[in-house]
Amino acid sequence: MCWTLPGPAPTHSPARGRLRAVASLAAVAAATVVVSSCATPSASSVTADNGVKISMSTPPGFRAKQTVDMLNSDWPIGEVGVRTLAAPDVVNNVRDTMENLWWERPFTVESVDYYAGRVTLHLVNSFGAGQDIEIHTDENGMVDRFDAQLQKPKVDSWADVDAALAKSRARYSFQVARVDAGHCDPIAGTDTHQSLPLASIFKLYVLLAVADAVKAGTVSWDDELTITSQARAVGSSGLEKLPLGSKVSVRTAAGKMIANSDNMATDLLIAKVGTAAVERALVAAGHHDPASMTPFPTMHEMFSIGWGEPDLRERWRNAVATRVPQARAQLLEQTNSRPYEADPARTHTPASTFGAEWYGSAEDICRVHAALQSGAVGAAAPVSDIMSAIPGIDLDPQQWPYIGAKAGNLPGDLTFSWYAVDVSGQAWVVSFQLSWPRFHGHTAGAWVMSIAKQVFAMLPRQS
């Protein structure tokens, strides 16, 4: 049983807004660590990078120092290491929490609050966000409660949004735009022209190509797609359980592609309409540089180049540098001659540092959202429901009766976008793109989401 002894007031207690790091985003993939940690508490070093010391004179203080050492170690968190820290009945929970936090290392100790039987660590992680960890110990000096809370940055202005994102050390862009009659009218943003990784937001172009084909009568929502081994290899959110050769409808695949960011469904749809149709959708939606994604890479092709065996990243970077589509086409075609096999050594390393990603700007994102919504009429009307199946953000439905969403997460790249209609009928597109030269876990996603919700709260005051 977890409990806390009553104690004196903490030695340091600034007012802090906290956001529990438990948000789960349907489009944001969680990383799983399977290597056991060899980290052990160090009795010789008690000074954090910023000079703040953790007192080890009590069991909670000792465990706080051990926690920081483990989180800052290059050894992944695992059950072996956590058993030296936590009581047996909480090992699994502590391990899961620490594994998620470990991806955001290094942590700097900003301050420590000491209480009877517990401490609260106030840390700053690698992307500049505050992270609190409350540690309680039992009568044996082992951790029996471990509560991690992510600090919510305070956002009251567009300058605050920019300042918070700038602390992340990412290349980033954000934009807030009104949408009227299919036209985007930006009211705030940073580097909205900058071409950055889209991650799974690129699937909006695939949906647009499908919708255009449906309106042209060359594809029906009821057409069946056949599950293949090549398509299944890139991952799915449930369809992979179906036997090879099973059929799914275009409508089902489109829904999965947007709501669950299903990779297999995406490639099945691209195969159905053809890459040329997606390239035409880039042009139709006003992408700033359609040639940069021509030929349009499938999930199989880009995953094979970015994270597959053999390693083609450097060759892809050279091909991109030539600006010759044939050079990229040759590499893409090469990947289709073999199954996709992930290279475990590169699973958590960004490929966008080599240019292996789908690219677009904040302005492109707004335009493709607007194109999808304005075109969701007649035979393409299901697009509206497909886009809004999972809103991806917790907003008051009375104030925001319609929310279409698409987000993405690949190693180092984190993206969010929404087409939302407020109670007055005004449509908005809000987007965020962040790209780091390193992997970040889903804590980063929760942090961006906390900013996004505050952005939406500001919109009525801006209208």
Secondary structure, 3 states (H helix, E strand, C coil): CCCCCCCCCCCCCCCCCEEECCCCCCCCCCCCCCCCCCCCCCCCCCECCCCCECCCCCHHHHHHHHHHHHHHCCCCCCHHHHCCCECHHHHHHHHHHHHHHHCCCCCEEEEEEEECCEEEEEEECCCCCEEEEEEEECCCCCEEEEEEEEECCCCCCHHHHHHHHHCCCCEEEEEEEEEECCEEEEEEEECCCCCEECHHHHHHHHHHHHHHHHHHCCCCCCCEEECCHHHHCCCCCCHHHCCCCCEEEHHHHHHHHHHCCCHHHHHHHHHHHCHHHHHHHHHHCCCCCHHHHCCCCCHHHHHHHHHECCCCHHHHHHHHHHCCHHHHHHHHHHHCCCCCCECHHHCCCCCHHHCCCCEECHHHHHHHHHHHHHCCCHHHCHHHHHHHCCCCCCCCCCCCCEEEEEEEEECCEEEEEEEEECCCCCEEEEEEEEECCCCCCHHHHHHHHHHHHHHHHHHHHHC
